[in-house]
């Protein structure tokens, strides 16, 4: 695939445009919002949005919890998982679970002292699966690269924008092995179980090619405006099916268990045990 101009902008064709669920309006005080009715979690924001001080933290009842370590991986229905949404579709701020901070709030990523934004909006809901970890000490036997030291990423392709901090039950459909700066960075493609498309989408072949190609090309190109090289992909750039996605998720869950128990040294990561 070749692009002659604005490659990221062209990918908008792969997903419908909807109104953003997150704006850059300032948040000047602690503000409580529901994370999900299903699980009973809630979130609170401190600091102003689009500043280094912004944090979105999670609570359950009166207790502050970690969205990485305390929210269960498995959803209520068989074959489903919980996804923590970090970046709603059609937004640009590069938000992520802060793996090195106490209780792992969501914050905007920093690079060389500056807040990170995508150069164009992401066209899907983006987040991570709790209680997973891509082990940087373990080499993949086929791809010969190591994990990126983060929870596994999930790209939710449903019809609506999902608010930052939402805990959403999703059904995995496939997985893509992205190689980012020599590190393995799996991308799980999934659909929210309450989305109108969930009954139609059960495996990777059910997902339209335009969506699959759009996701791959978006992640291939998204760092190039910063003079970074194109990202690559393992397994001949193919999407692996739902069975493989579940296996990858379970492997990263096992790695997280070893990290959490102290069997693997956490280093600078906050696990609640160190």
Buried (B, 14 or more C-beta within 10 A) or exposed (E): EEEEEEBBEBBBEBBEEEEBBBEBEEBEEEEEEBBBEBBEBBBBBBBBBBEEEBBBBBBBEEEEBBBBBBBEBBBEEEEBBBBBBBBBBBBBBBBBBBBEBEBBBBBBBEEEEEBBBBBBBBBBBBBBBBBBBBBBEBEBEEEEBBBBBBBBBBBBBBBBBBBBBBBBBBBBBBBBBBBBEEBBBBBBBBBBBEBEEBEEBBBBEEBEEEBBBBBBBBBBBBBBEEEEEEBBBBEEEBBBBBEBBBEBBEBBBEBBBBBBEEEBEBEEBBBBEE
